[in-house]
Amino acid sequence: MSDTEHFYQSHIFVCQNERPDGHPRGCCQAAGATRLRNYMKVRVKELGIAAARVNTAGCLDRCELGPVMVIYPQGTWYRYDNQDDIDEILQTHLIEGRVVDRLQLQPDQ
């Protein structure tokens, strides 16, 4: 394997952090992160995106914005609310190679 070959072309790290109810920072888990991560894993397979891996992550430290994910190697951060958002990220970012501007998080957020 050369330096440019990778087992996966994309790693999607999906925050699954859980904090107690009422925590001032909130948490991705309370916003449905597990249900949406499970949906994403199924959709990646259905769409035949074999070069992508959906990974569970602990706290990604952007709790107030959750649920959040980060896609590497690009290092693109997204916030998402529902299955439609997941579908748009998978289609636009992973299949078409473009950023979903409306869902992208910026470094200063």
C-alpha positions, 0 to 999 in steps of 0.5 A, spaced: 500 500 500 502 506 498 502 513 502 496 515 497 492 509 498 487 508 504 482 503 507 477 508 507 476 515 503 472 518 509 471 517 516 465 520 519 465 521 526 458 522 529 458 525 536 454 520 541 456 524 548 450 524 553 450 529 559 445 529 564 438 532 563 438 540 564 446 540 563 447 547 560 451 545 554 446 540 552 448 534 548 448 530 542 445 524 545 439 528 547 438 531 540 437 524 537 444 523 535 444 515 536 437 514 532 440 519 526 447 515 526 444 508 526 440 511 520 446 514 517 450 507 517 444 504 514 444 509 508 451 509 507 450 501 505 444 502 501 447 508 497 453 503 496 458 508 499 463 503 501 469 507 502 466 511 508 466 509 515 461 511 520 464 511 527 461 513 534 465 519 537 465 521 544 464 528 546 466 533 540 466 539 544 461 543 540 455 540 544 451 547 544 450 546 536 449 538 536 448 533 534 454 534 530 459 530 526 466 531 522 468 528 516 475 526 515 480 527 511 477 534 509 475 536 517 468 538 515 464 539 521 456 539 520 450 540 524 444 536 522 437 535 525 433 529 521 434 524 516 433 529 510 439 533 513 443 526 513 441 524 506 443 531 503 450 530 507 451 523 504 449 525 497 452 532 497 459 531 501 460 524 500 458 522 493 458 529 489 464 531 493 461 538 495 460 541 502 453 542 504 453 550 506 447 550 510 449 545 515 456 546 515 459 549 522 465 554 522 471 554 526 468 560 530 461 557 532 
